[in-house]
């Protein structure tokens, strides 16, 4: 199992890359879908904050450590899908 520090770093790097892509999209296509892009950026930041707070909390007793981190990894892998609704 990776350490919490490495998981948080992965989340922050992915969030930074996704936000950079959003800024680049707005820069190169200023006339299109700026409201959708800003909503997507807020969703990315909200997801990042939610994931980090979940990792910092104690793991519930009814959930095993392995399943907890498997769920976190699944949520991390779904973050790029947030951008699909405006790039298309």
LINKA-V318793 format. One record per residue. N is the residue number from 1. RES is the residue in one small letter. OMEGA is omega as a letter, one per 40 degrees, with the letter a starting at -180 (none if undefined). Layout:
BEGIN
N&RES&OMEGA  N&RES&OMEGA
END
This chain:
BEGIN
1&x&i  2&x&i  3&x&i  4&x&a  5&x&i  6&x&i  7&x&i  8&x&i  9&x&i  10&x&i  11&x&a  12&x&i  13&x&i  14&x&i  15&x&i  16&x&i  17&x&i  18&x&i  19&x&i  20&x&i  21&x&i  22&x&i  23&x&i  24&x&i  25&x&i  26&x&a  27&x&a  28&x&i  29&x&a  30&x&a  31&x&a  32&x&i  33&x&a  34&x&i  35&x&i  36&x&i  37&x&i  38&x&i  39&x&i  40&x&i  41&x&i  42&x&i  43&x&i  44&x&a  45&x&i  46&x&i  47&x&i  48&x&a  49&x&i  50&x&i  51&x&i  52&x&i  53&x&i  54&x&i  55&x&a  56&x&i  57&x&i  58&x&i  59&x&i  60&x&a  61&x&a  62&x&a  63&x&i  64&x&a  65&x&a  66&x&a  67&x&i  68&x&a  69&x&i  70&x&i  71&x&i  72&x&a  73&x&i  74&x&i  75&x&i  76&x&a  77&x&i  78&x&a  79&x&i  80&x&i  81&x&i  82&x&a  83&x&a  84&x&a  85&x&i  86&x&i  87&x&a  88&x&none
END
